[in-house]
């Protein structure tokens, strides 16, 4: 049995403002404030506009983001080395 897709949306308890492409959101129910930039801000705007499940979010992202052809994409095995930071 396959689980039903989970629909995602930004609820009415969230108050938000958009400044220069970045979003600050306040959740009345939890009292939490969040700052979203870049891709997170894009996704926030997407979910304000409509309710989407994971496949809808993926389709919107694929339509918005230009991905390199698979033959030129960096393999995921290289990703950990890109994220390492030398703090010394």
C-alpha angles and dihedrals in degrees: 000000000000120000117242115254114264113237116223127204141147108257128227092252089072118093115192146175131200116218119179093331096313123105131216113195130188121198111212092198097054102023090232123143120204135190118210126189135174113345094007091054090048090052091047090054090047092053092045089057097048147349113261138176123221094275091051092051090048092049092049091049093048090051092049104039122063107223122196117247112274092248091062099036116112113250115248089239087075095053098086091058090054092054099048115108125196106218094184 
